[in-house]
Amino acid sequence: MKKITINLTDDNYDIYIGDCLSNLNKFIKLSDNLLIITDENVKRLYLDKLVKKINNYQVFIMGNKPENNKNLLTYEACVKFALDNYFDRHLTVLAFGGGAVTDFAGFFASTYKRGVKLINIPTTLLAHDSAVGGKTALNVGTLKNVIGTFYQPQAVLYHLPLLRTLPYNEVLSGFGEIIKHDLLADGYLLNEVFSAYNSLDKLLFDDEVLEEIIYRAILVKKLYVEMDVYDELGRRQYLNLGHTLGHALEITTGLTHGEAISFGICFALFLSDNHYYKTLSQTLIKWGYFRNIVLNNGEILARIKNDKKNHTDKLVFIGLKSFGNPEVIYLSVTEFKERLKAFQEYFYEITR
């Protein structure tokens, strides 16, 4: 088991990676009221393993597709559920699920009775990103993460055995964000680890390698979060590598978050004239990314125009000049349309 401490100005918290669910008792008391927020699939697979460790709990279910329910309507239902159970300010929320559950549960914990304790227990690869750093979020309509707060958890317990039932599309999704963190560091995982695997799901059953991969990815997130906790200094925005186009693709194509971000990352490298975009896109295709993807440039542009990073009349992208060397790129609408068309021509050529 590995441990990472996030060091913040006003508070610190620990992240445990490995076989670590037993550590939950360090952060709760037997008398604590607990609200588990999860989804139907995680409830079916793993809830019994969690509740063996605790007492005095209630469970709020976000449905089968929590990303679709990460909204104000579900938030209001969760508040009503908590009030019906007479939960006070001493409540502890356990976010037990993937990225959408973690985003939602964090927002709820940050606002219920002006803030209650939060412990993140991620169950997907993708949640290694959302469970760390304190960003919470709700969607409005088809716009992602336009409501949110900064709210740090008391702890993150990344119990790796929970990952073994992930379907392959969710494995690809999770590795999309891990690849992003690797690009923002030194590229070690891409160049030294992943190259040995034709199918990434095999990594879920190599405990030592998987623990090291997630450990390295979270260390990168830690670096950027500690430099710019509240995303005010321009440093933390680099964690949005691939996200401007990626979020638009997630909505318009139905790709999983991480797969959409991966396409966005390849485009971001292309924008930076970083020729690694060729190697990366071909490697991702080999692993099974981007199958049957159909892009509607008009719909994509409509979504990107509402991206929260945009500045005045410019669309904002995070590019990458080289490993560990991100940059901010400003494009007009016309420039974006031209560059996207050029990238699509390359992409369609290699996928024929």
Buried (B, 14 or more C-beta within 10 A) or exposed (E): EBEBEBEEEEEEBBBBBBEBBEBBEEBBEEEBBBBBBBBBBBBEEBBEEBBEBBEEBBBBBBEEEBBEBBBEEBBEEBBEBBEEEEBEEEBBBBBBBBBBBBBBBBBBBBBBBEEBBBBBBBBBBBBBBBBBBBBBBBBEEEBBBEBBBEBBBBBBBBBBBBBEEBEEBBBBBBBBBBBBBBBBBBBBBBEEBBEEEEEBBEBBEEBEBBBBBBBBBBBBBBBBBBEBBEBEEEBBBBBBBBBBBBBBBBBBBEBBBBBBBBBBBBBBBBBBEBEBBBEBBEBBBEBBBBEEBEBEBEBBBBBBEBBBBBEEEBBBBBBBEEBBEBBBBEBEEEBBBEBBEEBEEBBEEEEE
